[in-house]
Amino acid sequence: LKASVLQHLQRRGVVVKDLGNDKHYNIAAMVSREVQASRGSCKGVLLGGTGDGVAVVANKFKGVYAASAESAMGARRARAMHDANVLALGAYGTEAGAAQQIVDAFLAQAFAE
């Protein structure tokens, strides 16, 4: 799933920083620190079994608002309503095409203050 999402984003011209594969809590912490350091200029995408564990870890970092989304609608709502800046995807139940649509929706949606 990761390779599919990564390639999709790169094909779309999105600048991607791949932080590798490690234990879910390490990756979630690394992504969260990147999002914090960007001061709002970047978003993060995390992949986990269900997405919930990585979202929980990411949400422990000040200024990081992670949301687990299983649909494009859920991703849009997380951005629009909650200003989520990290998307957590679950690899167990999300097919590659759906994951690409979810990520696209997340990145395209602005916060609706």
C-alpha positions in Angstrom: 0.0 0.0 0.0 2.8 2.4 0.9 4.5 2.0 -2.5 1.3 2.6 -4.3 0.5 5.8 -2.4 4.1 7.0 -2.7 4.2 6.4 -6.5 0.7 8.0 -6.9 1.8 11.2 -5.1 5.1 11.4 -6.9 3.2 11.1 -10.3 1.0 14.0 -9.2 4.1 16.1 -8.5 3.6 16.1 -4.7 6.9 16.5 -2.8 7.3 13.4 -0.7 9.7 12.7 2.1 9.7 9.0 2.8 10.8 8.4 6.4 11.1 4.6 5.9 9.7 1.6 7.6 10.2 1.1 11.3 7.9 0.3 14.3 4.7 2.2 13.9 5.3 4.5 16.9 8.8 5.5 15.7 7.4 6.5 12.2 4.5 8.3 13.7 6.8 10.3 15.9 9.1 11.1 13.0 6.3 12.3 10.8 4.8 14.3 13.7 8.1 16.1 14.3 8.3 16.9 10.5 4.8 18.3 10.6 5.6 20.3 13.7 8.8 21.7 12.2 7.0 22.8 9.0 4.8 25.2 10.9 1.8 24.3 8.8 3.5 24.1 5.4 3.3 20.3 5.1 1.0 17.4 5.8 1.8 13.9 6.9 0.5 10.5 5.8 0.9 7.5 8.1 0.2 3.8 7.3 -0.6 1.3 9.9 -2.6 -1.9 10.3 -5.8 0.0 11.0 -4.4 3.5 11.1 -5.7 4.1 14.6 -2.4 3.3 16.5 -0.3 5.6 14.4 -3.0 8.3 14.8 -2.9 8.0 18.6 0.9 8.3 18.7 0.9 11.3 16.3 -1.8 13.1 18.4 0.6 13.2 21.3 2.7 15.9 19.6 1.7 19.5 20.1 0.2 21.0 17.0 -0.3 17.6 15.3 -3.9 16.7 14.5 -4.0 13.2 13.1 -7.2 11.5 11.8 -7.7 8.0 10.7 -9.9 7.9 7.5 -11.4 5.0 5.6 -13.0 7.0 2.8 -12.4 10.2 0.8 -15.4 11.8 2.6 -13.8 11.0 6.0 -10.5 12.5 4.9 -12.2 15.7 3.6 -14.2 16.1 6.8 -11.1 15.6 8.9 -9.4 18.5 7.1 -12.4 20.7 6.8 -13.8 20.3 10.3 -10.8 19.5 12.4 -7.9 20.9 10.5 -6.2 17.5 10.5 -2.6 17.8 9.3 -1.8 14.1 9.4 -3.7 11.3 7.7 -3.6 7.8 9.1 -4.5 5.0 6.7 -5.2 1.4 7.6 -3.5 -1.1 5.4 -5.6 -4.1 6.5 -8.8 -2.8 5.0 -7.8 -0.2 2.4 -7.1 -1.2 -1.2 -4.5 0.8 -3.2 -7.0 2.7 -5.4 -9.1 3.7 -2.4 -6.0 4.8 -0.5 -5.0 7.0 -3.4 -8.4 8.6 -3.5 -8.4 9.2 0.3 -4.9 10.8 0.2 -6.0 13.0 -2.8 -9.1 14.1 -0.9 -7.1 14.9 2.2 -4.5 17.0 0.4 -7.0 18.9 -1.7 -9.3 19.9 1.2 -8.7 23.1 3.1 -9.7 23.8 6.7 -13.1 25.4 6.6 -12.6 27.6 9.7 
